[in-house]
Amino acid sequence: MKKLKLNSEKVRAELQRINKTQTWLADQMKTTRQNISEMLKRGSARSAERIGDVLGIEPKDLII
């Protein structure tokens, strides 16, 4: 069975669409920009939940 992974390209595209940065996302999630970068690199389904909450997107739409 394939492991669920965060689709970092979708996250980046959504940030661009709403004219926000990874730094903004980090502020919203009360974490650092470095942690956001790591989430986007190694993103798990758990990351998708947290990011989806901030962006107002269903986590399932951020998973590949």
mmJSON file of the N, C-alpha and C atoms, coordinates in Angstrom:
{"data_MODEL":{"atom_site":{
"group_PDB":["ATOM","ATOM","ATOM","ATOM","ATOM","ATOM","ATOM","ATOM","ATOM","ATOM","ATOM","ATOM","ATOM","ATOM","ATOM","ATOM","ATOM","ATOM","ATOM","ATOM","ATOM","ATOM","ATOM","ATOM","ATOM","ATOM","ATOM","ATOM","ATOM","ATOM","ATOM","ATOM","ATOM","ATOM","ATOM","ATOM","ATOM","ATOM","ATOM","ATOM","ATOM","ATOM","ATOM","ATOM","ATOM","ATOM","ATOM","ATOM","ATOM","ATOM","ATOM","ATOM","ATOM","ATOM","ATOM","ATOM","ATOM","ATOM","ATOM","ATOM","ATOM","ATOM","ATOM","ATOM","ATOM","ATOM","ATOM","ATOM","ATOM","ATOM","ATOM","ATOM","ATOM","ATOM","ATOM","ATOM","ATOM","ATOM","ATOM","ATOM","ATOM","ATOM","ATOM","ATOM","ATOM","ATOM","ATOM","ATOM","ATOM","ATOM","ATOM","ATOM","ATOM","ATOM","ATOM","ATOM","ATOM","ATOM","ATOM","ATOM","ATOM","ATOM","ATOM","ATOM","ATOM","ATOM","ATOM","ATOM","ATOM","ATOM","ATOM","ATOM","ATOM","ATOM","ATOM","ATOM","ATOM","ATOM","ATOM","ATOM","ATOM","ATOM","ATOM","ATOM","ATOM","ATOM","ATOM","ATOM","ATOM","ATOM","ATOM","ATOM","ATOM","ATOM","ATOM","ATOM","ATOM","ATOM","ATOM","ATOM","ATOM","ATOM","ATOM","ATOM","ATOM","ATOM","ATOM","ATOM","ATOM","ATOM","ATOM","ATOM","ATOM","ATOM","ATOM","ATOM","ATOM","ATOM","ATOM","ATOM","ATOM","ATOM","ATOM","ATOM","ATOM","ATOM","ATOM","ATOM","ATOM","ATOM","ATOM","ATOM","ATOM","ATOM","ATOM","ATOM","ATOM","ATOM","ATOM","ATOM","ATOM","ATOM","ATOM","ATOM","ATOM","ATOM","ATOM","ATOM","ATOM","ATOM","ATOM","ATOM"],
"id":[1,2,3,4,5,6,7,8,9,10,11,12,13,14,15,16,17,18,19,20,21,22,23,24,25,26,27,28,29,30,31,32,33,34,35,36,37,38,39,40,41,42,43,44,45,46,47,48,49,50,51,52,53,54,55,56,57,58,59,60,61,62,63,64,65,66,67,68,69,70,71,72,73,74,75,76,77,78,79,80,81,82,83,84,85,86,87,88,89,90,91,92,93,94,95,96,97,98,99,100,101,102,103,104,105,106,107,108,109,110,111,112,113,114,115,116,117,118,119,120,121,122,123,124,125,126,127,128,129,130,131,132,133,134,135,136,137,138,139,140,141,142,143,144,145,146,147,148,149,150,151,152,153,154,155,156,157,158,159,160,161,162,163,164,165,166,167,168,169,170,171,172,173,174,175,176,177,178,179,180,181,182,183,184,185,186,187,188,189,190,191,192],
"type_symbol":["N","C","C","N","C","C","N","C","C","N","C","C","N","C","C","N","C","C","N","C","C","N","C","C","N","C","C","N","C","C","N","C","C","N","C","C","N","C","C","N","C","C","N","C","C","N","C","C","N","C","C","N","C","C","N","C","C","N","C","C","N","C","C","N","C","C","N","C","C","N","C","C","N","C","C","N","C","C","N","C","C","N","C","C","N","C","C","N","C","C","N","C","C","N","C","C","N","C","C","N","C","C","N","C","C","N","C","C","N","C","C","N","C","C","N","C","C","N","C","C","N","C","C","N","C","C","N","C","C","N","C","C","N","C","C","N","C","C","N","C","C","N","C","C","N","C","C","N","C","C","N","C","C","N","C","C","N","C","C","N","C","C","N","C","C","N","C","C","N","C","C","N","C","C","N","C","C","N","C","C","N","C","C","N","C","C","N","C","C","N","C","C"],
"label_atom_id":["N","CA","C","N","CA","C","N","CA","C","N","CA","C","N","CA","C","N","CA","C","N","CA","C","N","CA","C","N","CA","C","N","CA","C","N","CA","C","N","CA","C","N","CA","C","N","CA","C","N","CA","C","N","CA","C","N","CA","C","N","CA","C","N","CA","C","N","CA","C","N","CA","C","N","CA","C","N","CA","C","N","CA","C","N","CA","C","N","CA","C","N","CA","C","N","CA","C","N","CA","C","N","CA","C","N","CA","C","N","CA","C","N","CA","C","N","CA","C","N","CA","C","N","CA","C","N","CA","C","N","CA","C","N","CA","C","N","CA","C","N","CA","C","N","CA","C","N","CA","C","N","CA","C","N","CA","C","N","CA","C","N","CA","C","N","CA","C","N","CA","C","N","CA","C","N","CA","C","N","CA","C","N","CA","C","N","CA","C","N","CA","C","N","CA","C","N","CA","C","N","CA","C","N","CA","C","N","CA","C","N","CA","C","N","CA","C","N","CA","C","N","CA","C"],
"label_alt_id":[null,null,null,null,null,null,null,null,null,null,null,null,null,null,null,null,null,null,null,null,null,null,null,null,null,null,null,null,null,null,null,null,null,null,null,null,null,null,null,null,null,null,null,null,null,null,null,null,null,null,null,null,null,null,null,null,null,null,null,null,null,null,null,null,null,null,null,null,null,null,null,null,null,null,null,null,null,null,null,null,null,null,null,null,null,null,null,null,null,null,null,null,null,null,null,null,null,null,null,null,null,null,null,null,null,null,null,null,null,null,null,null,null,null,null,null,null,null,null,null,null,null,null,null,null,null,null,null,null,null,null,null,null,null,null,null,null,null,null,null,null,null,null,null,null,null,null,null,null,null,null,null,null,null,null,null,null,null,null,null,null,null,null,null,null,null,null,null,null,null,null,null,null,null,null,null,null,null,null,null,null,null,null,null,null,null,null,null,null,null,null,null],
"label_comp_id":["MET","MET","MET","LYS","LYS","LYS","LYS","LYS","LYS","LEU","LEU","LEU","LYS","LYS","LYS","LEU","LEU","LEU","ASN","ASN","ASN","SER","SER","SER","GLU","GLU","GLU","LYS","LYS","LYS","VAL","VAL","VAL","ARG","ARG","ARG","ALA","ALA","ALA","GLU","GLU","GLU","LEU","LEU","LEU","GLN","GLN","GLN","ARG","ARG","ARG","ILE","ILE","ILE","ASN","ASN","ASN","LYS","LYS","LYS","THR","THR","THR","GLN","GLN","GLN","THR","THR","THR","TRP","TRP","TRP","LEU","LEU","LEU","ALA","ALA","ALA","ASP","ASP","ASP","GLN","GLN","GLN","MET","MET","MET","LYS","LYS","LYS","THR","THR","THR","THR","THR","THR","ARG","ARG","ARG","GLN","GLN","GLN","ASN","ASN","ASN","ILE","ILE","ILE","SER","SER","SER","GLU","GLU","GLU","MET","MET","MET","LEU","LEU","LEU","LYS","LYS","LYS","ARG","ARG","ARG","GLY","GLY","GLY","SER","SER","SER","ALA","ALA","ALA","ARG","ARG","ARG","SER","SER","SER","ALA","ALA","ALA","GLU","GLU","GLU","ARG","ARG","ARG","ILE","ILE","ILE","GLY","GLY","GLY","ASP","ASP","ASP","VAL","VAL","VAL","LEU","LEU","LEU","GLY","GLY","GLY","ILE","ILE","ILE","GLU","GLU","GLU","PRO","PRO","PRO","LYS","LYS","LYS","ASP","ASP","ASP","LEU","LEU","LEU","ILE","ILE","ILE","ILE","ILE","ILE"],
"label_asym_id":["A","A","A","A","A","A","A","A","A","A","A","A","A","A","A","A","A","A","A","A","A","A","A","A","A","A","A","A","A","A","A","A","A","A","A","A","A","A","A","A","A","A","A","A","A","A","A","A","A","A","A","A","A","A","A","A","A","A","A","A","A","A","A","A","A","A","A","A","A","A","A","A","A","A","A","A","A","A","A","A","A","A","A","A","A","A","A","A","A","A","A","A","A","A","A","A","A","A","A","A","A","A","A","A","A","A","A","A","A","A","A","A","A","A","A","A","A","A","A","A","A","A","A","A","A","A","A","A","A","A","A","A","A","A","A","A","A","A","A","A","A","A","A","A","A","A","A","A","A","A","A","A","A","A","A","A","A","A","A","A","A","A","A","A","A","A","A","A","A","A","A","A","A","A","A","A","A","A","A","A","A","A","A","A","A","A","A","A","A","A","A","A"],
"label_entity_id":["1","1","1","1","1","1","1","1","1","1","1","1","1","1","1","1","1","1","1","1","1","1","1","1","1","1","1","1","1","1","1","1","1","1","1","1","1","1","1","1","1","1","1","1","1","1","1","1","1","1","1","1","1","1","1","1","1","1","1","1","1","1","1","1","1","1","1","1","1","1","1","1","1","1","1","1","1","1","1","1","1","1","1","1","1","1","1","1","1","1","1","1","1","1","1","1","1","1","1","1","1","1","1","1","1","1","1","1","1","1","1","1","1","1","1","1","1","1","1","1","1","1","1","1","1","1","1","1","1","1","1","1","1","1","1","1","1","1","1","1","1","1","1","1","1","1","1","1","1","1","1","1","1","1","1","1","1","1","1","1","1","1","1","1","1","1","1","1","1","1","1","1","1","1","1","1","1","1","1","1","1","1","1","1","1","1","1","1","1","1","1","1"],
"label_seq_id":[1,1,1,2,2,2,3,3,3,4,4,4,5,5,5,6,6,6,7,7,7,8,8,8,9,9,9,10,10,10,11,11,11,12,12,12,13,13,13,14,14,14,15,15,15,16,16,16,17,17,17,18,18,18,19,19,19,20,20,20,21,21,21,22,22,22,23,23,23,24,24,24,25,25,25,26,26,26,27,27,27,28,28,28,29,29,29,30,30,30,31,31,31,32,32,32,33,33,33,34,34,34,35,35,35,36,36,36,37,37,37,38,38,38,39,39,39,40,40,40,41,41,41,42,42,42,43,43,43,44,44,44,45,45,45,46,46,46,47,47,47,48,48,48,49,49,49,50,50,50,51,51,51,52,52,52,53,53,53,54,54,54,55,55,55,56,56,56,57,57,57,58,58,58,59,59,59,60,60,60,61,61,61,62,62,62,63,63,63,64,64,64],
"pdbx_PDB_ins_code":[null,null,null,null,null,null,null,null,null,null,null,null,null,null,null,null,null,null,null,null,null,null,null,null,null,null,null,null,null,null,null,null,null,null,null,null,null,null,null,null,null,null,null,null,null,null,null,null,null,null,null,null,null,null,null,null,null,null,null,null,null,null,null,null,null,null,null,null,null,null,null,null,null,null,null,null,null,null,null,null,null,null,null,null,null,null,null,null,null,null,null,null,null,null,null,null,null,null,null,null,null,null,null,null,null,null,null,null,null,null,null,null,null,null,null,null,null,null,null,null,null,null,null,null,null,null,null,null,null,null,null,null,null,null,null,null,null,null,null,null,null,null,null,null,null,null,null,null,null,null,null,null,null,null,null,null,null,null,null,null,null,null,null,null,null,null,null,null,null,null,null,null,null,null,null,null,null,null,null,null,null,null,null,null,null,null,null,null,null,null,null,null],
"Cartn_x":[0.832,0.0,0.883,0.525,1.295,1.076,2.177,2.094,1.55,0.618,0.064,1.103,1.17,2.179,1.538,2.001,1.553,1.981,1.059,1.382,1.873,3.178,3.757,3.484,3.385,3.091,1.703,0.741,-0.603,-0.577,0.188,0.297,0.916,2.007,2.674,1.75,1.026,0.096,-1.007,-1.516,-2.568,-2.03,-0.83,-0.223,-0.062,0.362,0.523,-0.843,-1.849,-3.19,-3.741,-3.501,-4.034,-3.004,-1.903,-0.869,-0.27,0.056,0.677,1.984,2.822,4.141,4.213,5.296,5.523,5.742,6.303,6.478,5.117,4.188,2.822,2.211,2.363,1.836,2.454,3.747,4.431,3.861,3.643,3.06,1.678,0.866,-0.478,-0.452,0.547,0.663,1.499,1.964,2.787,4.022,4.714,5.945,6.919,8.049,9.044,8.918,9.479,9.487,10.299,11.346,12.154,11.31,10.449,9.567,8.596,8.108,7.211,7.962,9.192,9.997,10.155,10.422,10.548,9.219,8.121,6.801,6.548,6.92,6.694,7.604,8.792,9.703,9.258,8.918,8.642,7.193,6.377,5.0,4.228,3.612,2.776,1.315,0.457,-0.978,-1.281,-0.553,-0.749,-0.446,0.602,0.928,-0.197,-0.772,-1.87,-3.058,-3.323,-4.419,-4.16,-2.965,-2.627,-2.626,-2.011,-1.935,-3.323,-4.078,-5.435,-6.312,-6.157,-6.924,-6.646,-5.39,-5.007,-5.478,-5.32,-5.661,-7.142,-7.884,-9.3,-9.532,-8.66,-8.731,-8.874,-9.674,-9.797,-8.432,-7.97,-6.673,-6.558,-7.645,-7.585,-7.218,-7.486,-7.136,-5.672,-4.968,-3.538,-2.658,-3.253,-2.51,-2.406,-1.221,-1.018,-0.696],
"Cartn_y":[-1.176,0.0,1.249,2.208,3.434,4.344,4.904,5.82,7.168,7.732,9.032,10.114,11.058,12.11,13.445,14.48,15.833,16.245,16.825,17.33,18.765,18.927,20.247,21.221,20.731,21.613,22.24,21.476,22.032,23.089,22.846,23.827,25.113,24.982,26.17,26.916,26.174,26.801,27.558,26.975,27.639,28.893,28.824,30.009,31.115,30.75,31.739,32.311,31.453,31.89,32.924,32.718,33.653,34.734,34.765,35.786,35.792,34.598,34.441,33.676,33.776,33.141,31.978,31.223,30.162,30.759,31.951,32.627,32.93,33.405,33.65,32.36,31.274,29.979,29.563,29.756,29.422,30.235,31.507,32.36,31.855,31.494,31.002,29.693,28.874,27.572,27.638,28.833,29.054,28.151,28.19,27.433,28.285,27.719,28.468,28.158,29.044,28.816,27.561,27.325,26.123,24.865,24.875,23.717,23.541,24.647,24.557,23.929,24.363,23.775,22.274,21.85,20.411,19.685,20.301,19.685,19.488,20.482,20.389,19.352,19.156,18.138,16.731,16.543,15.201,15.015,15.954,16.059,14.761,14.631,13.47,13.874,12.914,13.191,14.126,14.0,14.884,16.337,16.548,17.894,18.447,17.592,18.017,18.512,17.859,18.295,19.692,19.903,21.201,22.308,22.043,23.052,23.305,22.246,22.383,23.245,23.08,23.906,25.385,25.729,27.133,27.674,26.86,27.324,27.154,26.487,26.264,25.262,24.262,23.222,21.872,20.999,19.643,18.97,18.381,17.698,16.655,15.968,14.942,15.541,16.842,17.509,17.889,17.732,18.062,16.826,15.651,14.397,13.711,13.154,12.362,10.934],
"Cartn_z":[0.0,0.0,0.0,-0.83,-0.963,0.249,0.752,1.889,1.407,2.186,1.839,2.058,1.135,1.196,0.836,1.484,1.213,-0.194,-0.951,-2.283,-2.13,-2.018,-1.756,-2.897,-4.117,-5.252,-5.111,-4.629,-4.416,-3.329,-2.279,-1.194,-1.736,-2.468,-3.034,-3.995,-4.816,-5.765,-5.028,-3.949,-3.181,-2.499,-1.95,-1.345,-2.385,-3.568,-4.639,-5.035,-5.122,-5.509,-4.537,-3.244,-2.245,-1.883,-2.651,-2.489,-1.079,-0.591,0.724,0.57,1.592,1.553,2.543,2.441,3.419,4.805,4.864,6.153,6.772,5.964,6.446,6.971,6.209,6.631,7.964,8.09,9.354,10.509,10.292,11.341,11.74,10.755,11.03,11.811,11.532,12.184,13.457,13.79,14.988,14.988,13.867,13.704,12.908,12.531,11.763,10.277,9.481,8.041,7.713,8.492,8.283,8.482,9.49,9.709,8.542,8.001,6.835,5.67,5.446,4.363,4.545,5.776,6.055,5.821,6.252,6.028,4.541,3.748,2.309,1.662,2.22,1.691,2.063,3.33,3.85,4.244,3.856,4.321,4.443,5.572,5.852,5.81,5.975,6.029,7.197,8.272,9.441,9.063,8.295,7.821,6.958,6.142,5.268,6.088,7.2,8.075,8.604,9.129,9.717,8.673,7.533,6.476,5.889,5.682,5.163,6.049,7.361,8.302,8.088,7.937,7.763,6.412,5.369,4.021,3.687,4.561,4.288,3.179,3.12,2.091,2.786,2.21,2.736,2.662,3.769,3.754,2.643,2.337,1.282,-0.073,-0.262,-1.515,-1.578,-0.476,-0.43,-0.378,-0.53,-0.419,-1.771,-2.013,-3.236,-2.849],
"occupancy":[1.0,1.0,1.0,1.0,1.0,1.0,1.0,1.0,1.0,1.0,1.0,1.0,1.0,1.0,1.0,1.0,1.0,1.0,1.0,1.0,1.0,1.0,1.0,1.0,1.0,1.0,1.0,1.0,1.0,1.0,1.0,1.0,1.0,1.0,1.0,1.0,1.0,1.0,1.0,1.0,1.0,1.0,1.0,1.0,1.0,1.0,1.0,1.0,1.0,1.0,1.0,1.0,1.0,1.0,1.0,1.0,1.0,1.0,1.0,1.0,1.0,1.0,1.0,1.0,1.0,1.0,1.0,1.0,1.0,1.0,1.0,1.0,1.0,1.0,1.0,1.0,1.0,1.0,1.0,1.0,1.0,1.0,1.0,1.0,1.0,1.0,1.0,1.0,1.0,1.0,1.0,1.0,1.0,1.0,1.0,1.0,1.0,1.0,1.0,1.0,1.0,1.0,1.0,1.0,1.0,1.0,1.0,1.0,1.0,1.0,1.0,1.0,1.0,1.0,1.0,1.0,1.0,1.0,1.0,1.0,1.0,1.0,1.0,1.0,1.0,1.0,1.0,1.0,1.0,1.0,1.0,1.0,1.0,1.0,1.0,1.0,1.0,1.0,1.0,1.0,1.0,1.0,1.0,1.0,1.0,1.0,1.0,1.0,1.0,1.0,1.0,1.0,1.0,1.0,1.0,1.0,1.0,1.0,1.0,1.0,1.0,1.0,1.0,1.0,1.0,1.0,1.0,1.0,1.0,1.0,1.0,1.0,1.0,1.0,1.0,1.0,1.0,1.0,1.0,1.0,1.0,1.0,1.0,1.0,1.0,1.0,1.0,1.0,1.0,1.0,1.0,1.0],
"B_iso_or_equiv":[0.0,0.0,0.0,0.0,0.0,0.0,0.0,0.0,0.0,0.0,0.0,0.0,0.0,0.0,0.0,0.0,0.0,0.0,0.0,0.0,0.0,0.0,0.0,0.0,0.0,0.0,0.0,0.0,0.0,0.0,0.0,0.0,0.0,0.0,0.0,0.0,0.0,0.0,0.0,0.0,0.0,0.0,0.0,0.0,0.0,0.0,0.0,0.0,0.0,0.0,0.0,0.0,0.0,0.0,0.0,0.0,0.0,0.0,0.0,0.0,0.0,0.0,0.0,0.0,0.0,0.0,0.0,0.0,0.0,0.0,0.0,0.0,0.0,0.0,0.0,0.0,0.0,0.0,0.0,0.0,0.0,0.0,0.0,0.0,0.0,0.0,0.0,0.0,0.0,0.0,0.0,0.0,0.0,0.0,0.0,0.0,0.0,0.0,0.0,0.0,0.0,0.0,0.0,0.0,0.0,0.0,0.0,0.0,0.0,0.0,0.0,0.0,0.0,0.0,0.0,0.0,0.0,0.0,0.0,0.0,0.0,0.0,0.0,0.0,0.0,0.0,0.0,0.0,0.0,0.0,0.0,0.0,0.0,0.0,0.0,0.0,0.0,0.0,0.0,0.0,0.0,0.0,0.0,0.0,0.0,0.0,0.0,0.0,0.0,0.0,0.0,0.0,0.0,0.0,0.0,0.0,0.0,0.0,0.0,0.0,0.0,0.0,0.0,0.0,0.0,0.0,0.0,0.0,0.0,0.0,0.0,0.0,0.0,0.0,0.0,0.0,0.0,0.0,0.0,0.0,0.0,0.0,0.0,0.0,0.0,0.0,0.0,0.0,0.0,0.0,0.0,0.0],
"pdbx_formal_charge":[null,null,null,null,null,null,null,null,null,null,null,null,null,null,null,null,null,null,null,null,null,null,null,null,null,null,null,null,null,null,null,null,null,null,null,null,null,null,null,null,null,null,null,null,null,null,null,null,null,null,null,null,null,null,null,null,null,null,null,null,null,null,null,null,null,null,null,null,null,null,null,null,null,null,null,null,null,null,null,null,null,null,null,null,null,null,null,null,null,null,null,null,null,null,null,null,null,null,null,null,null,null,null,null,null,null,null,null,null,null,null,null,null,null,null,null,null,null,null,null,null,null,null,null,null,null,null,null,null,null,null,null,null,null,null,null,null,null,null,null,null,null,null,null,null,null,null,null,null,null,null,null,null,null,null,null,null,null,null,null,null,null,null,null,null,null,null,null,null,null,null,null,null,null,null,null,null,null,null,null,null,null,null,null,null,null,null,null,null,null,null,null],
"auth_seq_id":[1,1,1,2,2,2,3,3,3,4,4,4,5,5,5,6,6,6,7,7,7,8,8,8,9,9,9,10,10,10,11,11,11,12,12,12,13,13,13,14,14,14,15,15,15,16,16,16,17,17,17,18,18,18,19,19,19,20,20,20,21,21,21,22,22,22,23,23,23,24,24,24,25,25,25,26,26,26,27,27,27,28,28,28,29,29,29,30,30,30,31,31,31,32,32,32,33,33,33,34,34,34,35,35,35,36,36,36,37,37,37,38,38,38,39,39,39,40,40,40,41,41,41,42,42,42,43,43,43,44,44,44,45,45,45,46,46,46,47,47,47,48,48,48,49,49,49,50,50,50,51,51,51,52,52,52,53,53,53,54,54,54,55,55,55,56,56,56,57,57,57,58,58,58,59,59,59,60,60,60,61,61,61,62,62,62,63,63,63,64,64,64],
"auth_comp_id":["MET","MET","MET","LYS","LYS","LYS","LYS","LYS","LYS","LEU","LEU","LEU","LYS","LYS","LYS","LEU","LEU","LEU","ASN","ASN","ASN","SER","SER","SER","GLU","GLU","GLU","LYS","LYS","LYS","VAL","VAL","VAL","ARG","ARG","ARG","ALA","ALA","ALA","GLU","GLU","GLU","LEU","LEU","LEU","GLN","GLN","GLN","ARG","ARG","ARG","ILE","ILE","ILE","ASN","ASN","ASN","LYS","LYS","LYS","THR","THR","THR","GLN","GLN","GLN","THR","THR","THR","TRP","TRP","TRP","LEU","LEU","LEU","ALA","ALA","ALA","ASP","ASP","ASP","GLN","GLN","GLN","MET","MET","MET","LYS","LYS","LYS","THR","THR","THR","THR","THR","THR","ARG","ARG","ARG","GLN","GLN","GLN","ASN","ASN","ASN","ILE","ILE","ILE","SER","SER","SER","GLU","GLU","GLU","MET","MET","MET","LEU","LEU","LEU","LYS","LYS","LYS","ARG","ARG","ARG","GLY","GLY","GLY","SER","SER","SER","ALA","ALA","ALA","ARG","ARG","ARG","SER","SER","SER","ALA","ALA","ALA","GLU","GLU","GLU","ARG","ARG","ARG","ILE","ILE","ILE","GLY","GLY","GLY","ASP","ASP","ASP","VAL","VAL","VAL","LEU","LEU","LEU","GLY","GLY","GLY","ILE","ILE","ILE","GLU","GLU","GLU","PRO","PRO","PRO","LYS","LYS","LYS","ASP","ASP","ASP","LEU","LEU","LEU","ILE","ILE","ILE","ILE","ILE","ILE"],
"auth_asym_id":["A","A","A","A","A","A","A","A","A","A","A","A","A","A","A","A","A","A","A","A","A","A","A","A","A","A","A","A","A","A","A","A","A","A","A","A","A","A","A","A","A","A","A","A","A","A","A","A","A","A","A","A","A","A","A","A","A","A","A","A","A","A","A","A","A","A","A","A","A","A","A","A","A","A","A","A","A","A","A","A","A","A","A","A","A","A","A","A","A","A","A","A","A","A","A","A","A","A","A","A","A","A","A","A","A","A","A","A","A","A","A","A","A","A","A","A","A","A","A","A","A","A","A","A","A","A","A","A","A","A","A","A","A","A","A","A","A","A","A","A","A","A","A","A","A","A","A","A","A","A","A","A","A","A","A","A","A","A","A","A","A","A","A","A","A","A","A","A","A","A","A","A","A","A","A","A","A","A","A","A","A","A","A","A","A","A","A","A","A","A","A","A"],
"auth_atom_id":["N","CA","C","N","CA","C","N","CA","C","N","CA","C","N","CA","C","N","CA","C","N","CA","C","N","CA","C","N","CA","C","N","CA","C","N","CA","C","N","CA","C","N","CA","C","N","CA","C","N","CA","C","N","CA","C","N","CA","C","N","CA","C","N","CA","C","N","CA","C","N","CA","C","N","CA","C","N","CA","C","N","CA","C","N","CA","C","N","CA","C","N","CA","C","N","CA","C","N","CA","C","N","CA","C","N","CA","C","N","CA","C","N","CA","C","N","CA","C","N","CA","C","N","CA","C","N","CA","C","N","CA","C","N","CA","C","N","CA","C","N","CA","C","N","CA","C","N","CA","C","N","CA","C","N","CA","C","N","CA","C","N","CA","C","N","CA","C","N","CA","C","N","CA","C","N","CA","C","N","CA","C","N","CA","C","N","CA","C","N","CA","C","N","CA","C","N","CA","C","N","CA","C","N","CA","C","N","CA","C","N","CA","C","N","CA","C","N","CA","C","N","CA","C"],
"pdbx_PDB_model_num":[1,1,1,1,1,1,1,1,1,1,1,1,1,1,1,1,1,1,1,1,1,1,1,1,1,1,1,1,1,1,1,1,1,1,1,1,1,1,1,1,1,1,1,1,1,1,1,1,1,1,1,1,1,1,1,1,1,1,1,1,1,1,1,1,1,1,1,1,1,1,1,1,1,1,1,1,1,1,1,1,1,1,1,1,1,1,1,1,1,1,1,1,1,1,1,1,1,1,1,1,1,1,1,1,1,1,1,1,1,1,1,1,1,1,1,1,1,1,1,1,1,1,1,1,1,1,1,1,1,1,1,1,1,1,1,1,1,1,1,1,1,1,1,1,1,1,1,1,1,1,1,1,1,1,1,1,1,1,1,1,1,1,1,1,1,1,1,1,1,1,1,1,1,1,1,1,1,1,1,1,1,1,1,1,1,1,1,1,1,1,1,1]
}}}
